[in-house]
């Protein structure tokens, strides 16, 4: 090579050395001192390596035949990550760039592994780069440690999953066992499996809650599982509708049978038999009902003036003078033997009584003389020129006055004869006057049966609106509840000329005796015979 080439080569080497020194070492004394203190033995080794590379670079320069005359451009540098090296341009075109690269010491080029592991280096961009590289052994150990951690975490995760899986399986099994056991026990109880057919008596009080009823059933061994019974009743919407009363119930009934049994009146055993005899008035009815625990007297008497039954029982629509009556339904409560439940609703009691009247009186057809076919009370009343309500009122008086059934038709004839005198201004064919007043004792104290029943506060001033000694014709309503015989007598009286009657009460020595008369004089004589002195006896 010529001297000029050697000179240029030397200049390039010096420039390269200068470039490396500027980037690798601080110029400031203080910074240099700090860096010197921080540089480890390994960093110092890298500095020595850097000088060796310069020398190697000088050697490789000799292999290059020619260089471009232009100096390296400092701003055209390739960043290799840790250090920057100049890029030379305008090499001799004959020089193959690949051969140059092959001749450059590979230690001057950062390997791909170094780039890949750049994260293992400690760098500071606040000043010059200070790098601490990990040795292959350290990297290997680090990788082994990371792999070990991963394996440990995976193993721990697998153990946790296995543990929780076992826990969940156990919990699911326990829940299944508990639920299954509950269902088996509950279903067996629902179907009455294993329960005896023993009959027990229970009392369901008024307005009892479902829980209270469940307790009663449980205590009497009719059910064995209150919670399942409650669940069943909830699901079937059967928690209401239980009827108060006393029941004889068998233990081997299933849930549905138990509920149905306790929600049906016909299964109750707290049934009382109540007999109402002919001639009893509504006040006496109320006393009997209260005495037998069916309903209170006050409730019943209030119901006797109610209009709630008019639509259901059409015969009540004939009653048009309610305001003049003491009790609207007096006379329509058919006397008979009835069966009621303890603490029966008064509405049910009233319906039973009215329904029996409708069935046995109002809708009953009878074969009667003068009619070609069987007729009802309504048809017979119409033929007599009266209303059904008037017949019932007349029958109630006959029922109260007659000594027996045969006597009813004679008493009926007296009353009909007197009523018929209205056409002659109340004068009988025998000249007696005032015959339109029936003058029967049974009406004097109504709604009471006798003077002794009148409340003390009213006794001195009491005057009945039904008193037939003061009023003409029939009273506003019935004075009692007549039976079928009295009703039939009112519709078919005997044909007589009697306008008066009286009775001698029965004694231990002789039966009751009736006396009839056509005139007032005869009647006065009969009163003496009967041992009666009051003018209130006909």
PyMOL commands that set and color helices and strands:
alter all, ss='L'
color gray80, all
select helices_A, chain A and resi 3-24+29-38+41-61+97-103+106-108+112-116+118-120+136-190+210-219+226-235+255-262+265-267+282-291+297-303+314-318+322-324+346-362+377-383+388-401+405-424+441-443+451-453+456-459+484-491+520-530
alter helices_A, ss='H'
color red, helices_A
select strands_A, chain A and resi 77-79+84-86+199-204+245-250+271-275+337-341+500-504+513-517
alter strands_A, ss='S'
color yellow, strands_A
deselect
rebuild
show_as cartoon
